[in-house]
Amino acid sequence: MKRIKYFYNTHTLRFEKLITPFRVKLLRIFGFIAASVFTAFIIVVIAFEYIDSPKEKFLKDENAALKGDYNLLNAKLDQLQKQMAELQTRDNEVYRAIFEAEPVPDSARVVEMEKAKEVQYVQTLGESELVRTLTSQLNTLSARLAYQAKSYTEIDDMLKNKEKLLAGIPAIQPVANKDLRRIASGFGHRIDPVYKVTKFHAGLDFTAPQGTPIYATADGTVRVSGFSDGGYGNHVRIDHGYGYETVYGHMVRVKARYGQSVKRGEVIGWVGNTGKSTGPHCHYEVRKNGNPVDPVYYFYNDLTPEQFDRLLKLAAAGNQSLD
């Protein structure tokens, strides 16, 4: 039941019924609505400021996870880039320089300009895109590291081959010759001691007393060991690999045996006068890819520049050979 309100009218000296005008009612309703809306607005502002919605909380958690992933990827990227830079420097400036190999071109890896563009592009990305881009960069960097590893494998093969090559190149004289007086005949056209005509002499003749040790001038495998009717007498032929062979002729006795592996400086026989020979000496040949070459250029391990110059002059003398 609606309550009826009365008020005392001083003019009429009576209690009269209180009637609220419509305008006042309308103002009261409007004031109530306005107060409610304002209060609701304040509550919403406070709620959004201090209380996260489920979706917002999920997004914040996801953002925090992305930041963590980004930091991990960025740290890994920095570490890999430092390793890559060090490997590239060592590859081009140290290892390949040692073996006189061509440096790996920058285009085979990533040029600095492209890396700068990548950095500028990454700086404009959002965090989600940033993680994906960093992942792509890491994949590219991993590919570069794989390429670098392949380069090091090639260098390792170069190293192994270089060691074998250096050991397999003739580099010393076949007999002791410190005073350089034992070269009796050089490489080239010389007077044959038997037929007295000019013939091609394919090696050097080292005079020495019979029984003087003859040394292998490089590492290799003995391919011929024994007597030859072709004029070498007791002789040894050694295959050094990489196209190099050496021949040692006119031995009084052969020590090296067929198939034997020999090292540079190892005694393979002794000076003699067997075969087509006019006196005790060692006939020494160096062959490259089956063709005879001047042995005088393969004594760099045991001669000074002055001795080598003197040896060149002795070997160039156009005298008679001993075989």
C-alpha positions in Angstrom: 0.0 0.0 0.0 1.5 3.3 -1.1 2.2 5.7 1.8 0.6 9.1 1.5 2.5 12.1 2.8 1.0 15.2 4.3 2.4 18.6 5.2 1.0 21.5 7.3 0.1 24.5 5.2 0.6 27.7 7.3 -1.5 29.7 5.0 -4.6 27.6 5.4 -3.7 26.3 8.8 -4.5 22.8 7.7 -2.7 19.5 6.8 -2.7 19.0 3.2 -1.7 16.0 0.9 1.9 16.3 -0.4 1.9 16.2 -4.2 5.4 16.0 -5.9 5.5 17.8 -9.3 6.4 15.7 -12.4 9.4 18.0 -13.1 10.8 17.2 -9.7 10.2 13.5 -10.2 12.0 13.6 -13.6 14.9 15.5 -12.1 15.2 12.9 -9.3 15.1 10.0 -11.8 17.8 11.7 -14.0 20.0 12.4 -10.9 19.7 8.8 -9.8 20.6 7.5 -13.3 23.5 10.0 -13.6 24.9 9.0 -10.2 24.5 5.3 -11.0 26.3 5.7 -14.4 29.1 7.7 -12.8 29.5 5.2 -10.0 29.6 2.4 -12.5 32.2 4.2 -14.6 34.4 4.7 -11.5 34.0 1.0 -10.6 34.9 -0.1 -14.2 38.0 2.2 -14.3 39.2 0.8 -10.9 38.5 -2.7 -12.1 40.4 -2.3 -15.4 43.3 -0.6 -13.6 43.9 -3.1 -10.8 42.0 -6.2 -11.8 42.9 -8.2 -15.0 40.3 -9.9 -17.1 40.8 -13.6 -17.9 41.7 -12.7 -21.5 44.1 -9.9 -20.4 45.7 -12.2 -17.9 46.2 -14.9 -20.6 47.7 -12.3 -23.0 50.1 -11.0 -20.2 51.2 -14.6 -19.5 51.7 -15.2 -23.2 53.7 -12.0 -23.5 55.9 -12.9 -20.6 56.6 -16.3 -22.2 57.4 -14.6 -25.5 59.8 -12.2 -23.8 61.5 -15.2 -22.1 61.8 -17.0 -25.5 63.1 -13.8 -27.1 65.8 -13.3 -24.4 66.9 -16.9 -24.8 67.0 -16.8 -28.6 68.8 -13.4 -28.6 71.4 -14.7 -26.2 71.9 -17.8 -28.3 72.1 -15.7 -31.5 74.7 -13.4 -30.0 76.8 -16.4 -28.9 76.5 -18.1 -32.3 77.4 -14.8 -34.2 80.5 -14.4 -32.1 81.5 -18.0 -32.7 80.8 -17.6 -36.4 82.9 -14.4 -36.7 85.8 -16.1 -34.9 85.6 -19.2 -37.2 85.4 -17.1 -40.3 88.5 -15.1 -39.3 90.5 -18.2 -38.5 89.3 -19.9 -41.7 90.3 -17.1 -44.1 93.2 -15.4 -42.3 95.0 -18.4 -40.7 94.1 -21.9 -41.9 93.5 -21.2 -45.6 96.4 -18.8 -45.7 98.7 -21.5 -44.4 97.7 -23.9 -47.3 97.6 -21.1 -49.9 94.0 -21.8 -50.5 91.4 -19.3 -51.7 89.4 -17.7 -48.9 85.7 -18.5 -48.7 83.9 -15.5 -50.3 81.6 -13.5 -48.2 78.7 -14.3 -50.5 79.0 -17.9 -49.4 78.1 -16.8 -45.9 76.3 -13.5 -45.2 77.6 -10.1 -46.1 77.7 -7.3 -43.5 75.2 -5.1 -45.4 72.6 -7.8 -45.4 73.1 -8.4 -41.7 72.6 -4.7 -41.0 69.3 -4.8 -43.0 68.2 -7.8 -40.9 68.8 -5.9 -37.7 66.8 -2.9 -38.9 64.0 -5.1 -40.0 63.9 -7.0 -36.7 63.6 -3.7 -34.8 60.3 -2.9 -36.5 58.6 -6.3 -35.6 56.3 -7.2 -32.8 57.4 -9.7 -30.2 55.6 -12.7 -31.8 57.1 -11.9 -35.2 60.4 -11.1 -33.6 60.6 -14.6 -32.1 59.8 -16.2 -35.5 62.3 -14.0 -37.2 65.0 -14.8 -34.7 64.3 -18.5 -35.1 64.7 -18.0 -38.9 68.0 -16.2 -38.3 69.2 -19.0 -36.0 68.4 -21.5 -38.7 70.4 -19.4 -41.2 73.3 -19.1 -38.8 73.2 -22.9 -38.2 73.4 -23.4 -42.0 76.4 -21.0 -42.0 78.0 -23.0 -39.2 77.4 -26.2 -41.1 79.1 -24.6 -44.2 82.0 -23.6 -42.0 82.3 -27.1 -40.6 82.5 -28.4 -44.1 85.2 -25.8 -44.8 87.2 -27.0 -41.8 86.8 -30.6 -43.0 88.3 -29.5 -46.3 91.1 -27.8 -44.4 91.7 -30.9 -42.3 92.0 -32.9 -45.6 94.4 -30.2 -46.9 96.4 -30.6 -43.7 96.7 -34.3 -43.9 97.4 -34.2 -47.7 99.9 -31.3 -47.1 101.8 -33.4 -44.5 101.9 -36.4 -46.8 102.8 -34.1 -49.8 105.7 -32.4 -48.0 107.0 -35.8 -46.8 106.6 -37.2 -50.3 108.5 -34.5 -52.2 112.2 -35.3 -52.7 114.1 -32.7 -50.6 117.6 -34.0 -49.7 120.6 -35.3 -51.6 120.8 -39.1 -51.9 124.4 -39.2 -50.6 126.2 -37.1 -48.0 127.6 -34.2 -49.9 128.4 -31.4 -47.4 131.3 -30.0 -49.3 129.3 -30.2 -52.6 132.2 -31.9 -54.4 130.5 -35.1 -55.4 128.3 -34.0 -58.3 130.2 -35.3 -61.3 127.5 -34.8 -64.0 124.3 -32.8 -64.1 120.9 -33.0 -65.7 120.6 -32.5 -69.5 122.5 -33.3 -72.6 125.9 -34.7 -71.7 128.6 -36.8 -73.5 128.0 -40.5 -73.0 131.1 -42.1 -71.5 130.7 -45.3 -73.6 129.4 -44.1 -77.0 131.1 -40.7 -76.8 128.1 -38.9 -78.3 125.8 -36.3 -76.8 122.8 -38.0 -75.1 120.2 -36.8 -72.7 121.2 -37.5 -69.1 118.0 -37.8 -67.0 119.6 -37.3 -63.6 122.6 -36.3 -61.5 125.7 -38.4 -60.9 127.1 -38.3 -57.4 130.7 -39.7 -57.1 131.4 -41.5 -53.8 133.6 -44.4 -52.6 132.0 -47.8 -53.1 129.9 -48.7 -50.0 128.9 -45.1 -49.3 125.2 -45.1 -48.0 122.5 -44.0 -50.3 119.4 -42.4 -48.7 115.8 -42.2 -49.7 115.1 -38.5 -50.4 111.4 -38.6 -49.4 108.8 -40.9 -47.9 107.4 -43.5 -50.3 107.0 -47.1 -51.3 109.7 -49.2 -53.1 108.3 -50.2 -56.5 111.5 -51.6 -58.0 114.5 -53.2 -56.2 117.1 -55.3 -57.9 119.3 -55.5 -61.0 118.4 -54.0 -64.4 119.7 -54.9 -67.8 118.8 -51.4 -69.0 122.0 -49.8 -67.6 121.0 -48.9 -64.0 122.6 -52.1 -62.6 121.5 -52.7 -59.0 118.9 -49.9 -58.4 115.9 -48.8 -56.5 112.8 -46.9 -57.7 110.5 -45.3 -55.1 107.0 -44.1 -55.6 106.4 -41.1 -53.4 102.8 -40.4 -54.4 101.4 -37.1 -55.9 103.2 -38.0 -59.2 106.7 -38.1 -57.7 109.2 -40.9 -58.2 112.9 -41.2 -57.6 115.5 -43.7 -59.0 118.9 -44.6 -57.5 121.2 -46.5 -59.8 124.5 -48.5 -59.9 124.4 -49.7 -56.3 126.9 -52.3 -55.1 124.2 -53.7 -52.9 120.5 -53.0 -52.4 118.9 -52.8 -49.0 115.4 -51.7 -49.7 112.9 -54.5 -50.8 110.0 -54.4 -53.1 106.8 -53.0 -51.4 108.7 -51.7 -48.4 107.7 -48.3 -47.0 110.7 -46.0 -46.5 111.2 -42.7 -44.8 113.2 -39.7 -45.9 116.8 -40.2 -44.8 116.5 -44.0 -44.6 119.4 -46.0 -46.1 118.2 -48.0 -49.2 121.5 -49.2 -50.5 125.2 -48.4 -51.0 127.2 -46.8 -53.8 128.6 -49.2 -56.4 129.7 -49.5 -60.0 127.1 -52.0 -61.4 125.3 -51.7 -64.8 126.4 -49.2 -67.4 128.8 -47.3 -65.2 132.4 -46.1 -65.6 133.1 -45.6 -61.9 131.6 -45.8 -58.4 128.7 -43.3 -58.2 125.0 -42.9 -57.5 122.9 -42.0 -60.5 119.9 -40.2 -59.1 116.7 -39.2 -60.9 113.5 -37.4 -60.0 110.4 -38.0 -62.1 107.2 -35.9 -61.9 104.2 -37.5 -63.5 106.5 -39.9 -65.4 108.8 -37.2 -66.8 112.3 -36.6 -65.6 113.0 -33.3 -63.9 116.2 -31.7 -62.8 116.9 -33.1 -59.3 119.0 -30.1 -58.3 115.8 -28.2 -57.5 114.8 -30.8 -54.9 117.6 -30.3 -52.4 116.0 -27.4 -50.4 116.0 -29.3 -47.1 119.8 -29.6 -46.6 121.3 -26.6 -48.5 121.7 -22.9 -47.7 121.0 -20.4 -50.4 124.8 -20.0 -51.0 125.3 -23.8 -51.2 122.4 -24.1 -53.6 123.8 -21.5 -55.9 127.1 -23.2 -56.0 125.4 -26.6 -56.6 123.5 -25.1 -59.6 126.8 -24.0 -61.2 128.4 -27.4 -60.6 125.4 -29.3 -62.0 125.2 -27.0 -65.1 128.8 -27.9 -66.2 128.7 -29.6 -69.6 131.0 -32.4 -68.8 130.9 -36.2 -69.5 128.4 -38.3 -67.5 129.5 -41.5 -65.6 126.7 -43.7 -67.1 
